[in-house]
Amino acid sequence: MKRAADLRNLLMKIDHRGYPAYKDTKDKYQFDQYILSIDHVQGDPFASPSKISILVPGRTAGFGQECYETKERRIAFQDYLLRRMSLKVKEFSFKAKGSGKSGLIGISHPGQEILERSACTVDPATGNVEVRMEVGFPANGRTINAGELIKILFEFLPLCVRQTLLASTCPKAGLEKVLFLADDQKVIREALQEKGLVAFVANGSILPRKSGVSSLPMKEAVPFRSPESMEVTLTLPHKGDLSGMGIKKGITLIVGGGYHGKSTLLEALMAGVYNHIAGDGREYVITDDSALKLRAEDGRSIQKADISMFIRNLPNGRDTTSFYTEDASGSTSQAANTIEAMEAGTKLFLIDEDTSATNFMIRDDLMQRVVSRDAEPIIPFIDRIRELYETYGISTILVAGSCGSYFHKSDCIVQMKKYAPVEITAFAKKEAENYPYLAGEVPAAGAPDFRRVVKQDAAFARENRIKMRTDGTDGFSINKSEVDMRYVEQLVDPEQLTALAYLVKSMKLHDFDGKKTLQEAVNGIYKRIEAKGFSAFTGGEYLPGNLAMPRPQELYAAINRCRDLIKI
C-alpha cells in the first residue's frame, strides 16, 4: 500500500498533462486516519465521475460494538453515518473548479426509509467503516488540474471523515436515538408474529405525505388514532408502552368515501415493510415484511406461471398451469401477480380496488345470472380470498370504495371517516345479510406449481461486456433488454433498481443453470447475500456505491418481467 505523500507527489508530477494520466492514480493510499482507495478513474472530465472508497479502521473510528451487534442496529448505524457524510460532502461539491464534472463530490443520499446500502458498510467483525463515493477529477478542458484534486483529497475529504465517521465527533444522543429506534422497530416486527398481527399503526402516526412527489410528512395532518376495538399496546425496550391499531391475520376490508384516507392508510402499510427514520411520521408503522401490493398490469409479460387458481378452461384450450404471454390483460396480469407473490413467500396481500381489474376482483349477482360460471374462465379473487387464508395462511388487506360483496368475506371492516378509522364489522355484516352474495360452487384450487426452471443462456454467458442502466424507479435495462418495474409499487429508491439489475445479471451468469427452480435460485442468492453482502452478486474489481438492497419479492418481480432475458 502506498502513502498519502506518494499520491500527492504523483499528482504534482502529472499536473497539466493529458487527462488519461489520471489513470496512474488508481491504487490504495494510507492517510492518517483512513485508507483511500481510488477504484476507478474516469476517462474524460465529462464522463461518469471517478469512484473512490474510504476505509476507517474500527479502532480509529472508535464506535462500540453495540452499534452493530444486531443486523437491525448495523443497518440503522450505517444509514446514520451515511446521512451525516452525505450532508457534509454536499458542502464541498464543486468547490474545486474545472471543466465538465470537475469538482463533483457525490455520495448516496437516503430518503425516509432505512435501507441497507453499499455506500456505507460496517464490518461487524472488525468495526471497520467504509464509504463509497464518486469524485469528478478536475481538469481544464482535457488537461489535468492536479491542484484542485489535491484540495479535494487532502483538504475536503479528511475534514468530512473527521466530522462524520469518528465516534469522537458523533453526537452521542443522536446515535443513541437511532439505535434505540432500531431496537423498538425490531421488537414491533417480532410482536406481529407473537400476537397474530400483520400490521401495526401507532397512535399519533402521521400517514399523509407532503405531496405526490415528496415522501416527507404533511404538515398539519390529522394524527392517526386507532379504533378502541382494534387497539393493542406493545411494550418496547426504549419507548415503553406504545398503543396503536393492530391488524390481525385474516381478511381486513378498508372502506369509506372518497378522500377520507383509505388509500393513504394502504400506502402507509405498503411502506411499512421498511423501517423509517425518526420524524418521518411512519416510524412506528410496521407491516409484515413479506407484504406485497397486488394490482392489474396490462401489457406485462408472463413467463409460464400457473394461474389456474384463477383462470381455467379458456375457450381456445390454452394451458393455464404454465401460462405464457407477452401482452397480458388486466385480469390475467393480476392473476399472475398473485401467484408470483405466493411463489415469493408473501404472507400478506395489499390490494386497492382502484388499481385492480374489476373482473378479477368480483362478478356481481346479476352478471352471474346472465353469464353463468361455466361460461366464465375467470374465478374472481373474492371466491379465493378465504381459501388463500385458510389453506395457505395468506392474509389480505383490501381497500374498497364500491364493492360491498367483500363484506361477506371479511373478518374485520374498517371505515375511514375524515382520516380517522372506525371499526364497523358488526354493522357491515348485519347490513350485508340483506344483500346475499351469489356464491355457487367453486372447486378447490389445488396448490400452484412452483417448479419453474429458468433455462441456461449460452449467448448471455459469452457476453464479454454487459451494460446496465437504471431509469429511476421505473425500470432497468441489461444490454438492450428493458425491464418495466413501474407498477412494482414498493420499490422506493433508484438504488434498489440498480441492485436488481446486478442481481439479475449475476443470476443469469451463475444461478440459472436449467436445473434449479426459480425458488431455489432466489433462496440461494439471498443466502449468499447474508454471508457476503453486496459482493455476493456484484463481481468486478470494486463494490459500486450506488446499491440498496431489495427484498426477495422485488427480485421475483424483476425476473418475472424480463421479456428477453429470462426464458422459463
C-alpha positions in Angstrom: 0.0 0.0 0.0 1.3 3.5 -0.9 1.5 6.5 1.3 -0.6 9.6 1.0 2.6 11.5 0.2 3.1 9.2 -2.8 -0.3 10.3 -4.1 0.5 14.0 -3.7 3.8 13.6 -5.5 2.2 11.7 -8.3 -0.5 14.3 -8.8 2.1 17.1 -8.9 4.1 15.1 -11.4 1.1 14.6 -13.8 -0.2 18.2 -13.4 -1.0 19.8 -16.8 -0.7 16.5 -18.6 -3.4 14.9 -20.7 -6.4 13.6 -18.7 -5.6 9.9 -19.3 -2.6 10.3 -17.0 -5.0 10.3 -14.1 -5.3 6.5 -14.6 -1.9 6.2 -12.8 -3.6 7.2 -9.5 -5.6 4.0 -9.3 -4.3 2.4 -6.1 -4.7 2.4 -2.2 -3.2 5.1 -0.1 -2.7 5.3 3.7 -3.8 8.6 5.1 -3.5 9.4 8.8 -7.0 8.1 9.9 -8.1 6.0 6.9 -7.2 4.2 3.7 -8.2 6.0 0.5 -8.8 3.7 -2.5 -9.1 5.1 -6.0 -11.1 2.3 -7.5 -12.0 3.6 -11.0 -10.7 6.7 -12.9 -13.0 8.4 -15.4 -11.6 8.6 -18.9 -12.7 12.1 -19.5 -13.8 15.1 -17.4 -17.3 14.9 -19.0 -17.7 11.2 -18.3 -19.1 9.5 -15.3 -17.1 10.6 -12.2 -14.3 8.5 -10.7 -15.1 6.0 -8.0 -13.3 6.1 -4.6 -13.7 4.5 -1.2 -12.6 5.4 2.2 -12.0 2.8 4.9 -11.7 3.8 8.5 -10.3 1.0 10.7 -12.6 0.1 13.6 -10.0 1.2 16.2 -9.7 4.6 14.6 -13.5 5.0 14.1 -14.0 4.2 17.8 -17.6 3.1 17.7 -18.6 0.5 20.2 -19.8 -3.0 19.2 -23.3 -2.0 20.5 -23.7 0.0 17.3 -23.7 -3.1 15.1 -24.4 -6.1 17.4 -27.6 -6.9 15.6 -28.4 -6.7 11.9 -31.1 -4.1 12.6 -28.7 -1.9 14.6 -26.0 -2.3 12.0 -28.2 -1.2 9.1 -29.5 1.8 11.1 -26.0 2.7 12.2 -24.8 2.6 8.6 -27.7 4.7 7.5 -27.0 7.3 10.2 -23.3 7.6 9.2 -24.2 7.9 5.5 -26.7 10.7 6.2 -24.1 12.6 8.1 -21.5 12.0 5.4 -23.9 13.0 2.7 -24.8 16.3 4.3 -21.1 17.2 4.9 -19.9 16.2 1.4 -22.6 18.4 -0.1 -20.9 21.4 1.4 -17.7 20.8 -0.7 -19.2 19.5 -4.0 -18.0 21.7 -7.0 -15.9 23.9 -4.7 -12.9 22.6 -6.7 -13.2 24.1 -10.2 -12.7 22.9 -13.7 -14.5 21.5 -16.8 -17.4 19.1 -17.0 -17.9 17.2 -13.8 -14.7 18.6 -12.3 -15.0 19.1 -8.5 -18.2 17.0 -8.1 -18.2 15.0 -4.8 -21.2 12.7 -4.6 -22.5 10.1 -2.3 -25.8 8.3 -1.8 -28.5 10.4 -0.2 -31.0 8.3 1.6 -34.7 9.1 1.7 -37.2 8.4 4.5 -36.6 4.7 4.5 -33.7 2.9 6.3 -32.2 0.6 3.7 -29.0 -1.4 3.6 -26.8 0.5 1.1 -23.4 -0.2 -0.4 -22.5 3.5 0.0 -21.7 2.9 3.7 -20.9 -0.5 5.2 -19.7 -1.6 8.7 -17.9 -4.9 9.2 -19.4 -6.4 12.4 -16.2 -8.5 12.9 -13.8 -5.5 13.0 -15.9 -2.4 13.3 -14.3 -1.1 10.1 -16.3 1.7 8.4 -16.2 2.0 4.6 -17.9 4.6 2.5 -18.0 4.7 -1.3 -18.5 7.8 -3.3 -17.7 9.5 -6.6 -15.4 12.4 -7.4 -15.1 14.4 -10.6 -11.3 14.6 -11.1 -10.7 18.2 -12.1 -9.4 19.4 -15.5 -9.1 22.5 -17.5 -10.5 21.3 -20.8 -8.9 17.9 -21.0 -5.8 18.9 -19.2 -5.2 17.7 -15.6 -5.7 20.3 -12.9 -3.9 18.4 -10.0 -4.0 21.3 -7.6 -7.8 21.2 -7.5 -7.8 17.4 -6.9 -5.3 17.9 -4.1 -7.8 20.2 -2.5 -10.5 17.5 -2.7 -8.3 14.6 -1.5 -6.1 16.3 1.1 -8.4 19.0 2.5 -12.1 18.4 1.8 -12.3 14.6 2.3 -10.1 14.4 5.5 -12.4 17.1 7.1 -15.5 15.1 6.0 -14.1 11.9 7.6 -13.1 13.6 10.9 -16.5 15.2 11.3 -18.8 12.3 10.3 -17.1 8.9 10.6 -15.4 9.1 14.0 -17.1 8.4 17.3 -15.3 11.4 18.9 -17.2 13.8 16.7 -20.5 11.9 16.6 -23.3 13.3 18.8 -23.9 10.5 21.3 -27.5 11.4 21.9 -28.3 11.4 18.2 -26.6 8.0 17.6 -28.3 6.5 20.7 -31.7 7.7 19.4 -31.1 5.9 16.1 -30.0 2.6 17.8 -32.9 2.7 20.2 -35.4 3.2 17.4 -33.9 0.2 15.5 -34.4 -1.9 18.7 -38.0 -0.8 19.1 -38.8 -1.4 15.4 -37.3 -4.9 15.7 -39.5 -5.7 18.7 -42.6 -4.5 16.9 -41.9 -6.8 14.0 -41.4 -9.7 16.3 -44.6 -8.8 18.1 -46.6 -9.1 14.9 -45.9 -12.8 14.8 -46.4 -13.3 18.5 -49.8 -11.5 18.6 -51.1 -12.9 15.3 -50.9 -9.5 13.5 -49.9 -8.5 10.0 -49.5 -4.8 10.7 -49.3 -2.2 13.5 -50.0 1.6 13.1 -49.1 3.6 16.2 -51.4 6.2 17.6 -50.1 9.7 16.7 -48.5 8.5 13.4 -48.6 11.0 10.5 -49.6 9.0 7.4 -50.2 11.6 4.7 -47.2 12.8 2.7 -46.3 16.4 1.8 -47.2 15.9 -1.8 -47.3 13.3 -4.6 -43.7 13.8 -5.3 -42.4 14.2 -1.7 -42.2 11.4 0.9 -41.9 14.0 3.7 -44.7 14.1 6.3 -47.6 16.5 5.6 -47.7 19.5 7.9 -50.9 19.9 10.0 -52.1 16.4 9.0 -54.6 14.6 11.2 -52.6 12.2 13.6 -53.7 8.6 13.4 -55.8 7.2 16.2 -56.8 3.5 16.5 -60.4 2.4 17.0 -60.7 1.2 20.6 -61.8 -2.3 19.5 -58.5 -2.7 17.4 -56.1 -1.0 19.8 -53.2 -3.0 21.1 -50.4 -1.9 23.4 -46.8 -3.1 22.9 -44.1 -2.7 25.4 -40.9 -1.5 23.7 -37.5 -1.6 25.3 -36.8 2.1 24.9 -40.1 3.9 24.1 -42.0 1.9 26.7 -45.7 1.3 26.2 -46.9 2.2 22.7 -50.6 1.8 21.6 -51.9 1.7 18.1 -54.1 -0.2 15.7 -53.2 -3.9 15.3 -54.5 -5.5 12.1 -55.0 -9.2 12.7 -54.2 -12.0 10.3 -57.1 -12.8 8.0 -59.2 -10.6 5.7 -59.4 -6.9 6.5 -61.5 -4.5 4.4 -60.9 -0.8 4.4 -63.9 1.2 3.2 -65.1 4.8 3.2 -65.9 7.7 1.0 -63.5 9.3 -1.5 -60.7 11.5 0.0 -61.3 10.2 3.5 -57.9 8.4 3.8 -58.4 4.8 2.6 -55.5 4.8 0.1 -53.3 6.9 2.4 -53.6 4.2 5.1 -52.9 1.5 2.5 -49.8 3.4 1.2 -48.5 3.6 4.8 -48.9 -0.1 5.2 -47.1 -0.7 1.9 -44.2 1.5 3.1 -44.3 -0.3 6.5 -42.3 -3.2 5.1 -39.3 -0.9 5.6 -38.2 0.9 8.8 -38.3 4.7 8.7 -36.2 7.4 10.3 -37.4 9.3 13.4 -39.6 12.2 12.4 -41.0 10.6 9.3 -44.4 10.1 11.0 -44.4 6.4 10.0 -41.5 5.2 12.1 -43.9 3.1 14.2 -46.0 1.9 11.2 -44.8 -1.7 10.8 -46.1 -4.2 8.3 -45.2 -7.9 7.8 -42.0 -7.6 5.8 -43.2 -10.0 3.1 -46.3 -7.9 2.3 -46.8 -7.2 -1.4 -49.1 -4.7 -3.2 -51.1 -6.5 -6.0 -52.6 -4.7 -8.9 -53.5 -5.1 -12.6 -50.7 -4.5 -15.0 -52.0 -4.5 -18.6 -49.3 -5.5 -21.1 -46.8 -7.2 -18.9 -45.2 -10.5 -19.9 -45.9 -13.7 -18.1 -43.3 -16.5 -18.0 -45.1 -19.8 -17.8 -46.9 -19.1 -14.4 -49.5 -21.5 -13.0 -52.5 -19.2 -12.9 -55.1 -22.0 -12.9 -56.2 -21.0 -9.4 -57.9 -18.0 -11.0 -58.1 -18.7 -14.8 -59.0 -22.1 -16.3 -61.0 -23.6 -19.2 -60.1 -21.0 -21.7 -62.1 -21.2 -24.9 -59.0 -21.6 -27.0 -57.9 -24.5 -24.9 -54.6 -22.8 -23.7 -52.9 -24.4 -20.7 -53.2 -22.1 -17.7 -51.0 -24.3 -15.5 -48.0 -23.0 -17.4 -49.3 -19.8 -18.9 -47.2 -17.6 -21.2 -48.0 -14.3 -22.9 -46.1 -11.2 -24.0 -49.2 -8.9 -23.5 -51.3 -9.8 -20.5 -54.8 -8.4 -19.9 -55.7 -6.7 -16.6 -57.3 -9.7 -15.1 -54.6 -12.1 -16.3 -51.8 -9.9 -15.1 -53.3 -9.6 -11.7 -53.8 -13.3 -11.5 -50.1 -13.8 -12.4 -49.0 -11.2 -9.9 -51.0 -13.0 -7.2 -49.5 -16.4 -8.0 -46.0 -15.0 -8.3 -46.4 -13.3 -4.9 -47.2 -16.7 -3.4 -44.1 -18.2 -5.1 -42.1 -15.4 -3.5 -43.3 -16.4 0.0 -45.7 -13.4 0.6 -48.0 -13.7 3.6 -49.9 -10.5 3.2 -51.6 -9.2 0.0 -52.3 -5.4 -0.1 -54.9 -4.5 -2.7 -56.6 -1.3 -3.8 -59.8 -1.7 -5.7 -58.8 1.4 -7.8 -55.8 -0.3 -9.3 -57.3 -3.8 -9.8 -59.1 -5.4 -12.7 -62.8 -5.4 -11.9 -63.4 -8.8 -13.5 -60.6 -10.3 -11.5 -61.9 -9.0 -8.2 -65.7 -9.6 -8.5 -68.6 -10.7 -10.6 -71.8 -9.3 -9.2 -75.0 -11.3 -8.8 -76.7 -10.0 -12.0 -73.7 -10.8 -14.1 -73.5 -14.3 -12.7 -77.2 -14.8 -13.5 -76.8 -13.6 -17.1 -73.3 -15.2 -17.8 -73.1 -18.5 -16.0 -70.0 -19.6 -14.2 -69.5 -22.4 -16.8 -69.1 -19.7 -19.5 -66.6 -17.6 -17.5 -63.0 -18.8 -17.3 -62.1 -16.3 -14.5 -62.6 -17.4 -10.9 -62.6 -14.0 -9.2 -60.4 -13.2 -6.2 -63.5 -12.9 -3.9 -64.1 -16.6 -4.4 -60.5 -17.5 -3.5 -59.8 -15.0 -0.7 -60.8 -17.2 2.2 -59.1 -20.2 0.6 -55.9 -18.2 0.4 -56.0 -17.5 4.1 -57.4 -20.8 5.4 -55.3 -23.1 3.2 -52.1 -21.0 2.5 -52.0 -18.7 5.5 -52.0 -15.6 3.3 -53.9 -12.6 4.7 -55.4 -9.7 2.7 -55.9 -6.1 3.4 -58.3 -4.7 0.7 -59.3 -1.1 0.1 -62.8 -1.0 -1.5 -64.9 2.0 -2.3 -67.7 0.5 -4.3 -67.8 -3.3 -4.0 -69.8 -4.3 -0.9 -69.7 -8.1 -1.7 -66.4 -8.4 0.2 -68.3 -7.6 3.4 -69.4 -11.3 3.3 -65.8 -12.5 3.2 -64.1 -10.1 5.7 -63.0 -10.8 9.2 -62.6 -7.1 10.0 -64.1 -4.0 8.4 -62.6 -0.5 9.0 -64.3 2.7 7.7 -62.2 5.8 7.2 -64.1 8.9 8.2 -62.2 12.2 7.7 -58.9 10.3 8.1 -60.0 8.6 11.3 -60.5 4.8 11.3 -63.7 3.3 12.7 -64.3 -0.4 13.1 -67.7 -1.3 11.7 -67.5 -5.1 11.3 -70.7 -5.9 13.1 -72.8 -3.2 11.4 -71.5 -4.0 7.9 -72.1 -7.7 8.4 -75.6 -7.1 9.6 -76.3 -4.9 6.5 -74.8 -7.5 4.2 -77.4 -10.0 5.3 -79.9 -8.1 3.2 -77.7 -8.5 0.1 -76.6 -12.1 -0.1 -73.7 -12.9 -2.4 -74.5 -15.5 -5.1 -71.6 -17.7 -4.2 -72.2 -21.0 -6.0 -69.9 -23.9 -6.1 -66.2 -23.1 -6.5 -63.8 -26.0 -6.8 -60.7 -26.0 -4.6 -57.7 -24.7 -6.5 -55.0 -27.1 -5.5 -51.5 -25.9 -4.8 -50.0 -23.8 -7.6 -47.0 -25.4 -9.3 -43.8 -23.5 -8.4 -41.4 -25.8 -10.2 -40.5 -23.2 -12.9 -36.9 -23.6 -14.0 -35.0 -20.9 -15.9 -33.2 -22.1 -18.9 -29.5 -21.6 -19.5 -28.5 -18.8 -21.9 -25.2 -19.6 -23.6 -25.2 -16.4 -25.6 -25.5 -14.3 -22.4 -22.7 -16.3 -20.7 -20.4 -15.4 -23.7 -21.1 -11.7 -23.5 -17.9 -10.0 -22.5 -19.3 -6.6 -21.7 -22.7 -6.4 -20.2 -24.2 -2.9 -20.0 -26.7 -1.9 -17.3 -28.8 1.2 -16.9 -31.4 2.3 -14.3 -34.3 4.6 -15.1 -35.2 5.9 -11.6 -37.7 3.5 -10.0 -39.4 2.8 -13.4 -37.2 0.0 -14.5 -33.7 -1.0 -15.7 -32.1 -2.5 -18.8 -29.4 -5.1 -19.3 -27.8 -4.5 -22.7 -30.9 -3.8 -24.9 -33.4 -5.7 -22.8 -35.8 -3.4 -20.9 -37.4 -4.5 -17.6 -40.5 -2.4 -16.8 -40.9 -2.0 -13.0 -43.3 1.0 -12.9 -46.1 -1.0 -11.3 -44.0 -2.7 -8.6 -45.1 -0.1 -6.1 -43.0 -0.9 -3.1 -39.7 0.0 -4.7 -38.8 3.3 -3.1 -35.3 4.1 -4.3 -33.5 4.0 -7.7 -30.6 2.2 -5.9 -32.8 -0.8 -5.4 -33.3 -0.9 -9.2 -29.6 -0.8 -9.7 -29.1 -3.6 -7.3 -31.9 -5.6 -9.1 -30.0 -5.2 -12.4 -26.8 -6.6 -10.8 -28.8 -9.4 -9.2 -30.5 -10.5 -12.5 -27.1 -10.3 -14.3 -25.4 -12.4 -11.6 -28.2 -15.0 -11.6 -28.1 -15.2 -15.4 -24.4 -16.0 -15.2 -24.3 -18.2 -12.2 -27.7 -19.4 -10.9 -29.9 -20.1 -13.9 -28.4 -23.4 -14.8 -31.5 -25.1 -16.2 -31.7 -27.3 -13.1 -32.6 -25.1 -10.1 -36.2 -23.9 -9.7 -36.7 -20.2 -9.6 -37.4 -20.5 -5.8 -34.1 -22.4 -5.3 -32.1 -19.9 -7.3 -33.6 -16.9 -5.4 -33.2 -18.6 -2.0 -29.6 -19.4 -2.9 -28.6 -15.9 -3.8 -30.1 -14.5 -0.6 -28.2 -17.0 1.5 -25.0 -15.8 -0.2 -26.0 -12.2 0.4 -26.5 -13.0 4.1 -22.9 -14.2 4.2 -21.1 -11.8 1.8 -23.4 -8.8 1.5 -23.5 -6.9 -1.8 -20.3 -8.6 -3.1 -22.3 -11.8 -3.4 -23.7 -10.5 -6.7 -21.7 -7.5 -7.9 -18.5 -9.1 -9.0 -15.9 -6.8 -10.6 -12.8 -5.2 -9.0 -14.7 -2.9 -6.6 -18.1 -2.6 -5.0 -20.3 0.1 -6.5 -21.5 2.7 -4.1 -25.0 3.1 -5.6 -26.8 -0.1 -4.4 -29.7 -0.5 -2.0 -30.8 -4.0 -1.0 -34.2 -5.0 -2.5 -36.5 -7.6 -0.9 -36.9 -11.1 -2.5 -40.4 -10.0 -3.5 -39.0 -7.3 -5.8 -36.3 -9.7 -7.2 -39.1 -12.2 -8.2 -41.0 -9.3 -9.7 -38.0 -8.2 -11.8 -37.3 -11.7 -13.0 -40.9 -12.3 -13.9 -40.9 -9.1 -16.0 -37.7 -9.9 -18.0 -39.1 -10.3 -21.5 -35.9 -11.2 -23.4 -33.6 -12.0 -20.5 -35.5 -14.9 -18.9 -36.7 -18.0 -20.6 -38.6 -20.5 -18.5 
